Amino acid sequence: MGGGESKPAPAPPSPLFSEPWRTLPMSTQENLLLMKSYQPRNKEVKHLRILLHGPVGAGKSSFINSVESALRGIVSKRALTDANTGSSFTLKYKTYNIHKDDQSFYSIVFNDIMGLEKDDNKGVKVEDIKLALRGHVRDGYKFNPCGPLTEDDPGYNSNPSLDDKVHVLVCVVPVNSVSLLDDKVVQKLREVRLAASDLGIPQLVILTKVDQACPEVESNIQNMYKSKYLKGQVEQFSARLGISTNCIFLVKNYESETYTNDGISGPILTALKQMVTEGEDSFIPTQPREENIVTSCFSSILHYLPQIMHYCTLTQHVNVSCCGKENNEGTQTW
């Protein structure tokens, strides 16, 4: 009946690209050595200050632990986390220094902050994040979801130094939540980003929990930058927040692991290196371009030209030589 055999169904397309869409260093050693030797070039700054912000449950505290783990080579749990809470577990403005050895620290500090929520009476206030950017929030200040920090509060720093101010702003978001973020939360993230831009503070994005979002990455961390799904999430978040894709980094935080490994530490250190690079660039004052200098000088001449001409006219009546000689009648010749 019928004759020929049915053709097999075509294989589904692979969820992975054949080559990574972003390359990472083959070894973590170069980035480790860079971090150990790093000192801010601006002598007014002792530490490069990196502020983490984002929605509740994004993994901000876990990322701080993961950076410390990658730098020290041992899994750290110093920044407390809570995987089960539906509200922000971080309630205070907390500064984290990372030990380089028993007697010194790395020249970077992280500030952890209360998470953003869609409701106005929950989570950190956008105004508080703006104050933190300018260095007005003291370490240990407990955030009040009902109202922003005020100048008469003991937690308000009225005279912040350059060292108190934020040098790099990092938005942390779970990669599988990119399309699920409430529009109100996205609007708050954009408002914070705009405030940072006005202050000249560079911004980066960390998309966390890549292993939970992509089975191929869960089975092999080396597939992180081969994943078609993760690339799509990066592009989608770039469009939602208005930030370039090369400012967005994928990471898996240390969570269930008891030992560090290059597969997890590598992407973390790559992101950290970029934070340091961007932060250092923010210390360099913008130099005017040569053509702007010429334009400025020419504009100044045009601005004062009527006054110059008026002055020269007056000198004719007081017999003051101006680019000419007096004649016998006491008038000016040109």
C-alpha positions in Angstrom: 0.0 0.0 0.0 1.6 3.3 -0.9 5.1 2.1 -1.7 7.9 4.5 -0.5 9.1 5.2 3.0 8.2 8.5 4.6 11.0 11.0 5.0 12.2 11.7 8.5 11.2 15.1 10.0 14.0 17.7 9.7 16.1 18.2 12.8 15.1 21.3 14.9 17.5 24.2 14.6 20.3 24.3 17.1 19.8 26.6 20.1 23.6 27.4 19.8 25.6 29.3 17.2 28.6 27.4 15.8 30.9 30.1 17.0 30.7 32.5 20.1 29.1 35.8 19.3 31.4 37.4 21.8 34.9 36.1 22.7 36.4 36.0 26.2 40.0 35.8 27.3 41.3 32.2 27.3 42.7 32.6 30.8 41.6 34.6 33.9 45.2 35.3 34.9 45.7 38.5 32.9 42.6 40.1 34.4 43.5 38.9 37.9 46.9 40.5 37.6 45.3 43.7 36.3 43.0 43.9 39.2 45.8 43.3 41.7 47.9 46.1 40.3 45.1 48.6 39.7 45.3 52.0 41.4 43.1 54.9 40.4 45.1 57.4 38.4 43.2 60.3 40.0 45.0 60.9 43.3 41.8 62.3 44.9 40.3 58.8 44.7 41.4 55.9 46.9 38.9 53.5 45.4 36.9 53.2 42.3 33.3 53.1 43.5 30.8 50.9 41.7 27.1 51.1 42.5 24.9 48.2 41.8 21.2 48.7 41.3 18.3 46.9 39.8 15.0 45.1 40.5 14.4 43.0 43.6 15.9 39.5 43.4 18.3 40.4 40.6 21.4 39.0 42.2 23.2 42.2 43.2 24.5 40.8 46.5 25.3 37.5 44.8 27.3 39.3 42.2 29.4 41.1 44.9 30.1 37.7 46.4 31.0 36.3 43.0 33.5 39.1 42.3 35.1 38.5 45.6 35.2 34.7 44.9 36.8 35.2 41.5 39.4 37.7 42.9 40.4 35.6 45.9 40.0 32.1 44.5 37.6 31.0 47.3 33.8 31.0 47.3 32.6 34.0 49.4 29.2 34.6 51.0 30.0 37.9 52.8 27.1 39.8 51.2 24.0 38.2 52.6 21.5 36.9 50.1 18.0 35.4 50.3 16.7 33.4 47.4 13.1 33.1 48.8 12.2 36.7 49.6 9.7 38.5 47.3 10.8 41.9 48.6 14.3 43.4 48.8 16.6 41.6 51.2 19.1 44.5 51.1 17.7 47.3 53.2 20.8 49.5 53.9 23.4 51.3 51.8 26.3 49.0 52.2 30.0 49.4 51.1 32.0 46.3 50.4 35.8 46.3 50.3 37.5 43.2 49.0 40.7 41.9 50.7 43.7 41.5 48.4 45.7 39.9 51.2 45.8 40.1 55.0 47.1 43.7 55.0 45.5 45.4 51.9 42.4 45.8 49.8 41.7 45.9 46.1 41.3 49.5 44.9 37.6 49.0 44.0 34.6 49.1 46.3 31.0 48.0 45.6 27.9 49.7 47.0 24.8 47.5 47.4 21.4 49.1 47.5 17.8 48.2 48.1 16.0 46.8 45.0 13.6 48.7 42.8 9.9 47.7 42.7 7.0 48.8 40.6 5.0 50.2 43.5 6.0 53.6 44.7 5.7 52.7 48.3 8.0 49.7 48.0 11.7 49.3 47.2 14.3 52.0 47.0 13.3 55.5 45.8 14.8 56.7 42.5 15.7 60.0 44.3 17.8 58.0 46.8 19.8 56.4 44.0 20.4 59.8 42.5 21.7 61.0 45.9 23.9 58.0 46.1 25.4 58.8 42.7 26.4 62.2 44.0 27.9 60.8 47.2 25.2 62.1 49.5 24.3 58.7 51.1 26.3 57.6 54.0 27.3 53.9 54.5 24.8 52.1 56.7 21.8 54.4 55.8 18.6 52.4 56.0 16.3 53.1 53.1 12.8 54.2 53.7 10.3 53.0 50.9 7.9 55.7 52.0 10.2 58.7 51.4 13.6 59.7 50.1 16.6 60.7 52.2 16.5 64.3 53.4 19.3 66.7 54.2 18.5 66.7 58.0 18.9 63.0 58.2 22.1 61.6 59.9 22.5 59.4 56.8 22.9 62.4 54.5 26.4 63.4 53.5 26.3 67.1 52.9 29.9 67.5 51.7 30.8 64.4 49.6 34.4 64.1 48.3 35.2 62.7 44.9 36.0 59.4 46.7 32.4 59.3 48.1 30.8 59.7 44.7 29.9 56.8 42.3 32.3 56.3 39.5 30.5 53.5 37.6 26.8 52.6 37.7 25.9 48.9 37.1 22.4 47.7 36.5 21.9 44.0 37.5 18.9 42.1 36.1 18.1 38.3 35.8 18.4 37.4 32.1 15.2 35.4 32.2 13.3 38.5 33.5 14.2 40.8 30.7 10.9 40.4 28.9 9.0 40.2 32.2 10.1 43.5 33.8 7.2 45.7 34.6 7.2 48.9 32.6 7.3 51.0 35.8 10.5 49.3 36.8 12.0 49.9 33.4 11.0 53.5 33.6 12.8 53.8 37.0 15.9 52.2 35.5 15.9 54.6 32.6 15.5 57.6 35.0 18.5 56.4 37.0 20.5 55.9 33.8 19.6 59.4 32.6 20.7 60.9 36.0 24.0 59.1 35.7 24.5 60.3 32.2 23.9 63.9 33.3 26.7 63.4 35.9 29.1 61.8 33.4 29.0 58.4 35.1 29.4 55.4 32.8 26.9 52.6 32.9 27.1 48.9 32.4 24.6 46.0 32.7 25.1 42.6 34.3 22.5 39.9 33.2 22.6 37.2 35.8 21.3 33.6 36.3 22.2 32.6 32.7 22.4 28.9 33.8 18.8 29.0 35.0 17.6 30.6 31.7 19.4 28.3 29.3 19.7 24.5 29.6 22.7 24.5 27.2 24.6 26.9 29.5 23.6 24.9 32.6 25.2 21.8 31.1 28.2 23.7 29.8 29.1 27.2 30.9 31.3 27.6 27.7 28.0 27.9 25.7 27.1 31.2 27.4 28.1 33.3 24.4 27.0 30.8 21.9 23.4 30.8 23.1 20.9 32.2 20.6 18.4 32.8 23.4 20.8 34.7 25.5 21.9 36.9 22.6 18.3 37.7 22.0 17.8 38.7 25.6 20.9 41.0 25.5 19.5 42.7 22.4 16.0 43.0 23.9 17.3 44.6 27.1 19.5 46.9 25.0 16.4 48.2 23.3 14.3 48.5 26.5 17.0 50.4 28.5 18.6 52.2 25.6 22.1 51.0 26.3 24.6 49.5 23.8 24.9 45.7 23.6 28.6 45.9 24.2 27.9 47.4 27.6 25.9 44.3 28.6 27.6 41.3 30.2 26.4 37.8 30.9 27.4 36.1 34.2 26.7 33.1 36.3 27.1 33.9 40.0 28.7 31.5 42.4 25.7 29.9 44.3 25.8 26.1 44.8 29.5 25.8 44.0 32.1 25.2 46.8 35.1 25.8 44.6 35.9 28.5 42.0 36.6 27.7 38.4 37.6 29.7 35.3 34.4 29.0 33.5 32.4 31.1 36.0 35.2 33.5 37.1 36.2 34.4 33.5 33.1 36.3 32.5 32.9 37.9 36.0 36.5 39.3 35.7 35.9 40.4 32.1 32.9 42.5 33.3 34.9 43.8 36.2 37.8 44.8 33.9 35.3 46.8 31.8 34.0 48.5 34.9 37.5 49.7 35.8 38.2 50.8 32.3 35.0 52.8 32.1 35.5 54.3 35.6 39.1 55.4 34.7 37.8 57.1 31.6 35.3 59.1 33.7 38.2 60.7 35.6 39.7 62.2 32.4 38.3 65.7 31.8 36.9 66.2 28.3 39.3 68.2 26.2 37.8 70.7 23.7 38.4 69.8 20.1 40.7 72.1 18.1 38.0 73.3 15.8 35.9 74.2 18.9 38.7 76.4 20.2 38.9 78.2 16.8 35.2 78.7 16.7 35.2 80.0 20.3 37.9 82.6 19.5 36.1 83.7 16.3 32.8 84.1 18.2 34.5 86.2 20.8 36.0 88.5 18.1 32.5 88.9 16.5 31.0 89.6 19.9 33.4 92.4 20.8 33.8 93.8 17.3 31.1 96.6 17.7 32.8 97.8 20.9 36.2 97.9 19.1 34.8 99.9 16.2 33.0 102.3 18.6 36.3 102.8 20.5 38.2 103.5 17.3 35.5 106.1 16.3 35.8 107.9 19.7 39.6 108.2 19.3 39.1 110.3 16.2 37.6 113.0 18.3 40.3 113.0 20.9 43.1 113.0 18.4 44.4 109.7 19.5 46.3 107.9 16.8 44.7 104.6 15.9 46.5 102.9 13.0 47.2 106.3 11.4 48.8 109.8 11.7 47.5 113.2 12.6 47.2 115.8 9.8 47.6 119.6 10.2 43.9 120.0 11.1 44.1 117.6 13.9 41.9 115.0 12.2 42.7 111.3 11.7 43.9 109.9 8.4 43.7 106.2 7.6 
